[in-house]
Amino acid sequence: MSGTHFRILTLNIHKGFAMGPRRLVLSHIREQLRNSRADLVFLQEVVGDNQKHQKSLRHWPAETQLEYLADTVWTHHAYGKNAIYQHGHHGNAILSANPFLSWDNIDASFVNFSQRGFLHGVVANNIHLICIHLGLLAKERHLQTARLIDHVNRSIPADAPLIIAGDFNDWRLKTHRALRAGLGVTEAHEFTKGHCAKTFPAFMPVLPMDRIYLRGFDIHACDTLSGNHWREFSDHCAMMTDVSLRDPQP
């Protein structure tokens, strides 16, 4: 981040694989993330460890996906381990140009087969960042949304700048309405374009799944990144917004 103006990007990276045949596209994702010039990157389905892929895939990185994607561009990053299995785990991650003052992973699992969490970090100017990937079941999302609203209202001052970004799996917009009412947040694409962005599936987006919510910021632009260079990555479109901090906190 530079001063009070910065760029935010969110993307479900689908564990580094393209849609269709299991083709690893991590190097292309890293290149496009770099080209975006984003200051804050919210990522979902990031693999923290996978022993099976390390042994069987020739181009699987020696370091973690998080470290590989961050490289030397985002020297500060946080990872929240959510889905744990016999050969590894994956979860949410945040890449930041500025250091984290603190971060924590908040459990948001309500069904045995779906392990989820909210990755909550704090950076300079007391900006709170929450990276999120809600469940596929409506009841699960309802409970997770209630937990998120409760967590924010209990642990984040009402005047602190807030960014919540990620994959909400909320095509019926129930979580969207609940977050606006319960937290007073503004969704970036809805603010600039009048509606939530359709981001899934990436090859022909028809469902509004990915969002960037803000509180305490002025929003200048927001777009989905679904051109030829982005469409082959993941099953979701990336989203990016340019914002400025309204009232920097000491």
PLY file of the C-alpha trace (Angstrom):
ply
format ascii 1.0
element vertex 250
property float x
property float y
property float z
element edge 249
property int vertex1
property int vertex2
end_header
0.00 0.00 0.00
1.17 3.51 -0.78
-0.23 6.30 1.37
-3.99 5.97 1.61
-4.70 4.76 -1.95
-4.39 1.13 -2.82
-5.67 -1.73 -4.96
-7.44 -4.86 -3.69
-7.76 -8.15 -5.57
-9.60 -11.35 -4.65
-9.41 -14.73 -6.40
-10.31 -18.33 -5.65
-7.23 -20.02 -7.18
-8.80 -23.53 -7.32
-5.66 -24.97 -5.65
-3.57 -23.78 -8.58
-5.31 -25.83 -11.28
-7.14 -24.71 -14.41
-10.69 -25.82 -15.07
-11.23 -29.09 -16.90
-8.17 -31.37 -17.12
-5.96 -31.06 -14.04
-3.42 -28.62 -15.46
-1.26 -26.73 -13.00
-1.31 -22.98 -13.76
0.38 -21.52 -10.67
3.10 -19.80 -12.67
0.48 -18.05 -14.82
-1.51 -17.04 -11.74
1.64 -15.56 -10.18
2.39 -13.61 -13.37
-1.13 -12.14 -13.55
-1.16 -11.28 -9.85
2.09 -9.38 -10.34
0.73 -7.60 -13.42
-2.34 -6.49 -11.47
-0.16 -4.29 -9.22
-2.49 -5.05 -6.32
-1.40 -4.00 -2.83
-3.67 -6.46 -1.03
-4.49 -9.90 -2.44
-7.17 -12.13 -0.92
-6.86 -15.76 -2.05
-9.04 -18.81 -1.43
-8.31 -22.53 -1.91
-4.58 -22.00 -1.40
-2.70 -25.26 -0.77
-0.49 -25.08 2.30
0.87 -28.59 1.85
0.17 -31.56 -0.43
2.56 -34.49 -0.25
0.82 -36.29 -3.12
1.27 -33.41 -5.58
4.85 -32.80 -4.46
5.71 -36.35 -5.49
3.63 -36.66 -8.65
3.60 -33.20 -10.30
6.81 -32.07 -11.97
6.13 -28.32 -11.70
4.75 -28.30 -8.15
6.70 -25.58 -6.27
9.25 -26.56 -3.62
7.92 -23.85 -1.30
4.28 -23.41 -0.29
1.82 -21.99 -2.83
1.54 -18.90 -0.65
5.29 -18.25 -0.70
5.50 -19.05 -4.41
2.71 -16.60 -5.31
3.94 -13.87 -2.93
7.56 -14.19 -4.10
9.34 -10.83 -3.66
6.30 -8.68 -4.50
4.24 -9.15 -1.33
6.77 -9.66 1.44
4.08 -10.00 4.11
1.47 -12.75 4.05
-0.83 -14.78 6.27
-2.38 -18.22 5.80
-5.37 -19.80 7.53
-5.35 -23.62 7.46
-8.94 -24.82 7.05
-9.41 -28.07 5.12
-7.06 -30.72 6.52
-6.67 -34.14 4.90
-4.28 -37.09 5.07
-1.80 -35.75 2.51
-2.02 -32.01 3.25
-4.25 -28.99 3.77
-5.57 -25.83 2.10
-7.24 -22.60 3.18
-7.37 -18.83 2.77
-4.44 -16.44 2.38
-3.76 -12.70 2.31
-0.76 -11.11 0.58
0.13 -7.59 1.71
2.63 -4.93 0.70
2.72 -3.76 4.34
3.44 -5.76 7.50
0.71 -7.42 9.51
0.29 -6.02 13.01
-1.58 -9.21 13.91
-3.56 -12.03 12.31
-5.68 -14.99 13.35
-7.79 -17.72 11.74
-11.36 -17.90 13.10
-13.06 -21.30 12.86
-16.30 -21.17 10.86
-17.01 -24.89 10.39
-20.58 -26.06 10.96
-20.68 -29.38 9.09
-18.18 -32.24 9.35
-17.35 -32.44 5.65
-16.80 -28.69 5.13
-13.96 -27.09 7.09
-14.01 -23.30 6.80
-12.49 -20.28 8.51
-12.20 -16.48 8.45
-8.62 -15.25 8.09
-8.54 -11.94 9.99
-5.49 -9.68 9.79
-4.68 -6.10 10.78
-2.25 -3.84 8.90
-1.15 -0.19 9.14
-3.78 2.50 9.82
-5.66 -0.13 11.83
-7.11 -1.61 8.64
-8.85 -4.92 9.32
-8.74 -7.55 6.57
-10.94 -10.66 6.47
-10.48 -13.30 3.77
-13.43 -15.63 3.50
-14.70 -18.72 1.66
-18.22 -19.66 2.71
-19.73 -23.14 2.42
-21.86 -24.60 -0.35
-24.96 -25.34 1.76
-27.50 -22.57 2.43
-27.86 -23.43 6.13
-24.09 -23.55 6.51
-23.70 -20.11 4.93
-26.46 -18.72 7.14
-24.62 -19.84 10.28
-21.26 -18.64 8.94
-22.69 -15.25 8.06
-24.11 -14.86 11.57
-20.73 -15.82 13.06
-18.92 -13.33 10.81
-21.25 -10.48 11.77
-20.87 -11.34 15.44
-17.07 -11.59 15.15
-16.77 -8.21 13.41
-19.11 -6.43 15.82
-17.35 -7.87 18.87
-13.70 -7.59 17.81
-13.43 -4.65 15.39
-14.13 -1.03 16.42
-17.03 0.48 14.47
-14.79 3.29 13.18
-11.94 1.01 12.06
-11.46 0.54 8.28
-12.63 -2.91 7.19
-12.21 -5.07 4.08
-13.99 -8.41 3.71
-13.23 -10.23 0.46
-13.45 -13.69 -1.01
-15.69 -16.41 -2.37
-19.12 -16.19 -0.71
-20.94 -18.93 -2.67
-23.92 -16.60 -2.23
-25.67 -16.56 -5.59
-29.06 -15.82 -3.94
-27.56 -12.73 -2.21
-28.85 -13.64 1.27
-25.42 -13.19 2.86
-24.99 -10.01 0.83
-28.12 -8.45 2.32
-27.22 -9.65 5.83
-23.71 -8.14 5.69
-24.96 -4.79 4.45
-27.57 -4.65 7.21
-25.46 -6.13 10.01
-22.12 -4.44 9.33
-22.89 -1.33 7.29
-20.46 -2.40 4.57
-20.53 -1.44 0.89
-19.86 -3.97 -1.86
-17.40 -2.50 -4.38
-18.91 -3.79 -7.63
-22.46 -2.98 -6.57
-21.36 0.55 -5.65
-19.63 1.21 -8.99
-21.78 -0.83 -11.39
-25.15 -1.10 -9.60
-25.08 -4.88 -9.10
-22.91 -7.64 -7.67
-20.46 -9.06 -10.19
-21.14 -12.37 -11.91
-17.95 -14.33 -11.40
-18.80 -18.03 -11.76
-18.11 -20.09 -13.80
-15.19 -18.17 -15.23
-15.71 -19.27 -18.86
-19.30 -17.91 -18.84
-20.04 -16.08 -15.58
-23.70 -16.21 -14.54
-23.59 -16.38 -10.71
-22.50 -13.58 -8.33
-20.14 -15.48 -6.01
-17.07 -13.31 -5.32
-17.24 -9.95 -3.57
-15.24 -7.17 -1.91
-16.97 -5.40 0.98
-15.60 -2.19 2.48
-16.21 0.14 5.39
-14.30 3.38 5.87
-13.12 3.69 2.23
-13.97 5.65 -0.88
-14.39 3.30 -3.86
-13.07 4.56 -7.20
-13.36 1.56 -9.55
-14.17 -2.15 -9.52
-13.97 -4.75 -12.28
-13.89 -8.48 -12.83
-10.72 -9.78 -14.45
-12.01 -12.33 -16.92
-10.15 -11.59 -20.14
-8.06 -14.08 -22.07
-5.20 -13.95 -19.56
-7.49 -14.65 -16.58
-10.24 -16.92 -17.90
-8.11 -20.06 -17.92
-7.30 -19.78 -14.20
-9.53 -21.36 -11.62
-13.29 -21.69 -12.02
-13.88 -18.15 -10.69
-13.18 -14.72 -12.13
-10.87 -12.47 -10.16
-12.20 -9.14 -8.84
-10.23 -5.95 -8.32
-11.08 -2.55 -6.83
-9.22 0.73 -6.34
-10.01 2.51 -3.07
-8.75 5.21 -0.75
-8.87 5.41 3.02
-11.29 8.07 4.22
-9.78 8.95 7.57
-6.42 7.35 8.41
-6.21 6.12 12.00
-3.15 6.83 14.15
0 1
1 2
2 3
3 4
4 5
5 6
6 7
7 8
8 9
9 10
10 11
11 12
12 13
13 14
14 15
15 16
16 17
17 18
18 19
19 20
20 21
21 22
22 23
23 24
24 25
25 26
26 27
27 28
28 29
29 30
30 31
31 32
32 33
33 34
34 35
35 36
36 37
37 38
38 39
39 40
40 41
41 42
42 43
43 44
44 45
45 46
46 47
47 48
48 49
49 50
50 51
51 52
52 53
53 54
54 55
55 56
56 57
57 58
58 59
59 60
60 61
61 62
62 63
63 64
64 65
65 66
66 67
67 68
68 69
69 70
70 71
71 72
72 73
73 74
74 75
75 76
76 77
77 78
78 79
79 80
80 81
81 82
82 83
83 84
84 85
85 86
86 87
87 88
88 89
89 90
90 91
91 92
92 93
93 94
94 95
95 96
96 97
97 98
98 99
99 100
100 101
101 102
102 103
103 104
104 105
105 106
106 107
107 108
108 109
109 110
110 111
111 112
112 113
113 114
114 115
115 116
116 117
117 118
118 119
119 120
120 121
121 122
122 123
123 124
124 125
125 126
126 127
127 128
128 129
129 130
130 131
131 132
132 133
133 134
134 135
135 136
136 137
137 138
138 139
139 140
140 141
141 142
142 143
143 144
144 145
145 146
146 147
147 148
148 149
149 150
150 151
151 152
152 153
153 154
154 155
155 156
156 157
157 158
158 159
159 160
160 161
161 162
162 163
163 164
164 165
165 166
166 167
167 168
168 169
169 170
170 171
171 172
172 173
173 174
174 175
175 176
176 177
177 178
178 179
179 180
180 181
181 182
182 183
183 184
184 185
185 186
186 187
187 188
188 189
189 190
190 191
191 192
192 193
193 194
194 195
195 196
196 197
197 198
198 199
199 200
200 201
201 202
202 203
203 204
204 205
205 206
206 207
207 208
208 209
209 210
210 211
211 212
212 213
213 214
214 215
215 216
216 217
217 218
218 219
219 220
220 221
221 222
222 223
223 224
224 225
225 226
226 227
227 228
228 229
229 230
230 231
231 232
232 233
233 234
234 235
235 236
236 237
237 238
238 239
239 240
240 241
241 242
242 243
243 244
244 245
245 246
246 247
247 248
248 249
